[in-house]
Amino acid sequence: MPMEANEIERLIKVAMPDAEVIITDLAGDGDHYRAQVISEAFRGLSRVRQHQLVYSALGGQVGGVLHALALETMAPETA
């Protein structure tokens, strides 16, 4: 069963309450999404570490229920 966009957003916001999250379904199949995430939690972190925080927030769903997730992450002032 595919993962809903609102569930992806919810999980990210639970881990990063200040996050601005925009989810785009890339293929219309509920399996391939793009997530733009802006959060203070990313300040001073490398892009790899920022992405790790998002993957951690999703609790291991990427690669399973959520087949593919393209990420764009940044701290607020760089948005």
Backbone as a ProteinNet text record, in pm:
[ID]
protein_1_A
[PRIMARY]
MPMEANEIERLIKVAMPDAEVIITDLAGDGDHYRAQVISEAFRGLSRVRQHQLVYSALGGQVGGVLHALALETMAPETA
[TERTIARY]
83.9	0	88.9	65.1	145.9	130.9	227.5	224.3	161.8	73.6	6.9	99.4	86.6	168.5	149.9	26.6	3.2	68.5	87.9	156.2	306.5	363.9	504.7	523.9	438.2	446.1	429.8	335.3	310.1	432.5	492.3	609.3	726.9	747.4	856.4	830.2	705.8	672	674	651	663.6	809.5	902.1	1044.3	1099.5	1043.8	1090.3	968.6	914.9	789.1	790	906.5	913.9	920.1	927	951.9	837.6	877.6	785.2	807	702	713.9	621	678	598.5	624.7	519.5	530.7	467.7	539.4	490.3	493.7	382.1	376.3	428.7	545.2	612.2	552.6	495	445.7	295.7	230.8	87.8	54.5	156.2	134.2	146.3	174.5	188.9	317.2	408.4	535.3	656.8	641.5	754.1	721.3	789.9	761.2	885.6	859.8	963.3	921.2	1016.1	988.1	1083.9	1026.6	1104.2	1081.7	1191.2	1180.9	1271.4	1212.4	1286	1272.1	1386.5	1381.8	1507.9	1489.7	1602.5	1694	1640.4	1719.6	1834.9	1826.5	1929.5	2046.3	2031.5	2134.5	2270.9	2369.7	2507.3	2536.3	2437.3	2457.3	2486.5	2563.4	2587.9	2457.8	2452.1	2333.9	2306.6	2411.8	2395.2	2330.3	2377.7	2320.8	2175.8	2144.8	2007.2	1916.1	1959.9	1879.8	1865.4	1971.7	1963.1	1857	1846	1742.6	1602.4	1581.3	1449.7	1422.7	1521	1502.5	1473	1541.7	1517.7	1375	1327.8	1190.9	1087.4	1121.7	1028.3	1034.9	1118.1	1119.4	1143.8	1232.2	1264.7	1164.1	1072.4	971.9	1028.8	1137.7	1196.2	1260.6	1226.9	1275.4	1178.9	1080.8	979.1	845.4	758.7	627.3	642.9	741.5	772.3	888.8	859	959.2	1071.9	1039.6	1142.5	1105.5	1206.7	1185.6	1304.1	1277.2	1377.9	1367.7	1480.8	1479.6	1548.2	1488.1	1550.4	1536.2	1649.6	1647.1	1729.1	1686.4	1760.6	1716.2	1804.2	1769.8	1688.7	1610.9	1519.9	1580.4	1692.8	1742.2	1790.9	1814.9	1861	1744.8	1624.6	1506.1	1469.3
-117.8	0	124.8	217.5	339	426.5	513.2	607.7	737.7	793.7	919.1	1038	1140.8	1261.5	1325.9	1328.6	1392.2	1315.1	1185.5	1105.7	1136.2	1155.8	1194.5	1328.1	1423.7	1555.4	1545	1467.4	1451.6	1396.2	1292.8	1231.1	1328.5	1405.3	1503.1	1610.6	1657.5	1763.4	1715	1587.2	1533.1	1544.4	1512.9	1518.5	1660.5	1745.1	1883.3	1975.3	2008.4	2084.8	2218.9	2280.1	2409.8	2397.3	2276.4	2254.4	2303.5	2364.5	2393.3	2279	2206.1	2086.2	2096.5	2074.9	2071.2	1935.5	1857	1723.5	1724.6	1670.8	1659.4	1512.9	1460.4	1323.2	1328	1270.9	1282.9	1196.5	1084.2	991.6	965.8	1021.8	999.1	860.6	790.5	652.7	633.6	742	729.8	662.8	638.8	572.9	660.8	765.2	849.7	994.5	1048	1182.5	1270.5	1399.1	1499.5	1572.9	1592.7	1666.9	1785.2	1903.6	2023.3	2051.4	2054.3	2070.8	2186.2	2283.8	2398	2392.9	2385.7	2375.1	2433.3	2493.6	2543.9	2428.3	2307.7	2190.6	2163.8	2216.8	2193.3	2291	2396.5	2500.2	2441.3	2469.6	2426	2281.8	2209.4	2068.3	2051.1	1948.5	1915.8	1867.1	1870.5	1823.4	1676	1596.9	1454.5	1440	1515.2	1505.7	1554.4	1658.4	1706.9	1596.1	1528.5	1420.4	1305	1275.9	1170.1	1201.6	1328.9	1366.9	1340.4	1370.9	1346.9	1196.7	1119.5	974.5	915.5	965.6	919.2	951.4	1070.3	1110.8	1017.7	962.9	875	731.1	706.1	577.5	456.4	466.1	350.8	320.6	411.5	388	401.7	481.1	501.1	370.2	328.9	202.8	88.2	112.5	12.7	60.8	102.4	155.8	277.5	358.6	477.1	440.9	413.5	360.3	458.7	584.5	682.1	820.3	889.8	1024.1	1111.7	1210.1	1310	1421.4	1461.9	1561.3	1690.8	1799.8	1931.7	1988.2	2007.2	2053.4	2181.2	2266.5	2389.4	2452.4	2537.3	2617.3	2736.8	2799.9	2906.9	3023.2	3076.2	3194.4	3167.8	3040.7	3008.4	2976.3	2979	2943.5	3052.5
0	0	0	-89.7	-97.6	26.7	44.6	155.9	107.9	187.1	152.5	178.2	95.4	109	246.3	296	426.2	540.1	524.1	625.8	624.6	508	498.3	569.1	538.3	601.1	752.6	797.6	941.1	1013.2	958.5	1021.7	1029.7	924.1	924.7	1030.2	1038.4	1133.8	1278.7	1301.4	1436.7	1481.7	1393.1	1425.8	1424.4	1337.2	1322.6	1320	1437.8	1444.7	1371.1	1355.5	1288.1	1136	1086.3	943.3	854.8	745.1	635.8	536.6	505.5	423.5	302.9	184.2	61.2	-3.6	-19.9	-79.1	-217.7	-314.8	-451.1	-492.1	-539.8	-591.7	-734.5	-758.8	-888.2	-998.1	-960.5	-1061.7	-1051.8	-951.8	-934.1	-882.2	-829.8	-785.6	-634.5	-561.8	-417.4	-373.7	-465.1	-433.8	-459.8	-537.6	-577.6	-545.5	-444.8	-398.6	-400.6	-399.4	-376.5	-250.4	-159.4	-36.9	-27.5	-14.6	14.3	162.3	237.4	381.7	424.7	491	543.6	694.8	764.9	910.7	973.3	1088.4	1166.9	1207	1216.9	1255.7	1158.4	1037.7	936.9	945	1022.5	1027.1	1063.8	981.1	1006.7	971.7	923.1	889.6	741.3	709.3	568.5	505.3	374.9	302.8	336.3	346.6	379.8	517.1	615.4	750.5	752.7	675.5	665.8	613.7	509.9	451.4	549.8	624.5	725.2	830.1	868.1	965.2	910.7	783.5	722.9	714.1	668.7	660	798	899.3	1036.2	1079.7	1044.4	1078.7	1015.8	900.2	829.7	880	976.6	1046	958.4	862.9	780.5	670.6	642.5	538.7	396.9	381.4	248.6	203.4	83.5	30.9	57.8	141.9	171.8	120.3	213.4	176.3	85.6	116	35.2	-55.6	-181	-273.6	-301.4	-329.6	-364.9	-312.4	-259.9	-208.3	-249.2	-332.7	-368.9	-265.5	-209.6	-103.2	-143.3	-99.7	-105.9	34.8	102	239.8	253	348.2	374	504.8	559.3	676.6	629.1	716	675.9	597.5	637.1	567.1	426.8	391.2	257.3	164	217	137.1	39.2
[MASK]
+++++++++++++++++++++++++++++++++++++++++++++++++++++++++++++++++++++++++++++++

